[in-house]
């Protein structure tokens, strides 16, 4: 009987020690084929720079990049995504009925495009925990994205609204 209890204790301790949490920074980019600012060479270059340089600057952090397009036509959406290169995940179609759009954009305000969110997500055994996401960066419009890139991608940033 003692042997069984010792085995259970050892196994429980082993499993508990394997229960590691880690943080992942998820960068969401929202854009569309029919969004003029999303399609400028400067904006496309900024997004490519973010994807290439952000993980290098914060090499102690893990990043995941997600592209969400507002395109109704999936073929057009795929062409739009290809302008920006590789993404860890993509979601195309349905404009405001897109599931990722509904989860991340505040429906109380006009979201506008292009739009970037950086969420800090905590994972336990590679699974997101309940209430584990915190938005640490939110950028609305090409000018804010440009400012963020020029300022070296600071995390936990609060951008001043851009006056039009």
N, C-alpha and C positions, 0 to 999 in steps of 0.2 A: 504494500500500500504506500509506504514512504517513497519507494522508487517511482511510482506513478505520480505522486505529488511533486517530487523533484523534477521529473520530466516535464510536467505541465508548467511548473515555474520557469524552468529553463526555456521552454518553447515560448511562453508568454513574454519573457524578457527579450528573447531574440526578435520576436515579432514587433514588440514595442520599440526596440532599437532601430528597426527597419522603417518605422513610421516617420519618415523625414519630410519636412515641409520645405518648400522653396518658393521663391517669388519669381513670377514671369511678368514681363512688361509686354502687353499686347497693344500694338499700334494699329489702329483702324483708320483707313483712308476711305472717305466717301466721295465719289465723283460720278460724272456722267458724260456720255458722248456729246450731248447737246448743251454742255456747260462750257461757255467760252473760256473762263479763267482756268478750268481744269485742263484745257488742251493747249495752253501756251507752252512754248519750249522751256521757259523759265520755271513754270510750275512742275512740269514733267522732270526737269533736271533736279529741282528741289526734292521731290519725292524719292528719286533715285539716290540722291545724297543722303537723305534720312535713312533709307534702308541700308546703305553701305557704311555710313560713318557712325550712326548711333550705337550699334553694337561694339564698335571699336572704342568709342569714347567711354562707354560704360561696360568695359570688358568683364567686370565682375557680375554682370546681370545677364539674364537670359531674355531674348526678345523673340516675339512672334509678330508677323506682319499679315494683316487681313485687309483685303480690298473689297469694298462694297460699291457696286455700281447701281445707279438709279435707272438704267436702261430698261425699257420695256422689251425691246428686241434682244434676245440672248446673243445672237450672232454679232450685233453691233457692240454689245457689252463685252464680249470676248475680245474683239479687236481693240477696244479701249483699254482693257486690262493689259494686253500685250505691249502697249506703248511704254508701260512702266516696268516691264521685266517680271521676274519671279516673285510670287507671293506664297506664303505658307497656306493661306486659305483665300478663296474668292467666293463672292455671292453676287449673282447677277439677276436683275429683273424685278418687276412689280413696283417700282418707285417706292411710295410710302407704305405699301403692303408687304414689302420685303421684311422678313423676320428680324434680320440684324438691324435694319433701320429702326424698326419699332422698339427694339431692346435698348438702343443706344442714343437715339436722338430725342431730345426733349420736345415733346409734342406741344408744349405750351408756348414755344417760340418758333419762328420760321427758321428751320435749320440752315438752309443755304448750302451752297457748294462752292469750292471744295471745303471739306471738313475733316479734321484730324482729331482723334481721341487717343490718348495713351492711358491705358488702364493698368494699374498694378494689381496683379492677381496672385493670391496665395494658393498653392497646391499642396495637398497632403497625399502622398503616394500617387502623384500625377493626376489628382482629381481636384477640381476647384471646390473650395469649401463654401458653405452657405455664407452669404454676405461678405465674400472675400475680395470683391472688386472695388477699387477706388480709382476714380478718374483723377489723374494727376496733371494732365495737360489736355486742354481743349482749345483748338484753333479753328476759327471760322473765316474762310476767305483766303485768297492767294496772298494778300498782303501780310496777314498774321503768320501764315506758313513761312513766307519769305523772311520775316523778322526773326522767327524762331530758328531758322537755319542760320541766318547771319549771326545770331547770338550764341551759336554753338550748341543747340538742342538742350537747353536747361530743363531738367525734370522739375516737377512741382512749380510750374510757371503759371502766372496769371497775366494774360495778355490784355492790354487796354483795348477797348472797342475801337475799331477803325472808323473814323468819321468820313462820311462820303461827301 
